[in-house]
Amino acid sequence: MNFAVLAQGGGDGTKVPDPERKAPPKLATAVDTVLGIVGWAGTAAGVAGVLITGTMMAVSMKRGEGSEHMSRLGMVLGGCVLVATAGPIITFVFQPGTE
């Protein structure tokens, strides 16, 4: 039996189950809570990273040491951009509500 026949109902009168494509409400609520906490933690880590990198730059300048703090700052800011755009990127790729 090929897939086209199965998709139309099995060929012998039986119906192929078509499950609902939505998560159960309790699971959706739990996942939203976890994602909110992870998003908040990512934002807090980004702010802490910028503050720590800025502090290290200021201390190095005062001591007269040259170091590669700009590359660290670039990496921290790149991480901040990634955390900030993760939701919109996933929404754009998967476009919820369309089937």
Order of alpha helices (4+ residues) and beta strands (2+ residues): alpha-alpha-alpha
